[in-house]
Amino acid sequence: MTTPASLSPAQAAARLEEFTVIDVRAPGEYAAGHVPGALNIPLDKLPEALPALKSASARGSLLMVCASGVRSTRACEILAGADIEAVTLTGGTSAWEGDGRGLDRPEGARAVWPMERQVRLAAGSLVVAGLVAGIRFPAARWLSAGIGSGLVFSAVTNTCGMASALSKLPYNRASRSGTTDLGATLEALQR
């Protein structure tokens, strides 16, 4: 599969009104700050959003966004498999904000670590726990081996089961009063 087209933050900002911006991060990450006008469709919900995204792409271009560009690149690949054109924001919201561009932050939203950072903390903690527990219980080293194998699989397949599991934790979900209702987002895309 070819690498999806990408835009730098400056290029995207200059043409932002031309795009339907889709943020594929977890709702908690999205609520902590997103590109102005972005709608939230978490990467794991993308397959059920394909009809709405097809409809939106018929009216204009799609710009996929995440924290660093990894998940949005994956989203573009999924969309390409469904014959939906999309471009990704190079460097994601981190590059957008680093370029001096503001993020929308809903009132009262709490800061949530980017998913990649959460995965590194969880994976690293489990590897260390397996090694430390292995001093007393040698079989516990298999935990470290399992996590290492999972990270290799994640890199090879460009998927991440740990990120999928972490995205289900309460702090990665939008609050009840949040603006990340998937049903409302899909309905808005159909219009």
Salt bridges, closest charged atoms under 4 A:
GLU18 OE1 - ARG15 NE 3.01
ASP23 OD2 - ARG25 NH2 2.77
GLU29 OE1 - ARG71 NH1 2.86
ASP44 OD2 - LYS168 NZ 3.19
GLU77 OE1 - ARG74 NH1 3.49
GLU97 OE2 - ARG105 NH2 2.93
ASP99 OD2 - ARG101 NE 3.18
GLU116 OE1 - ARG71 NH2 3.51
GLU187 OE2 - ARG191 NH2 3.53
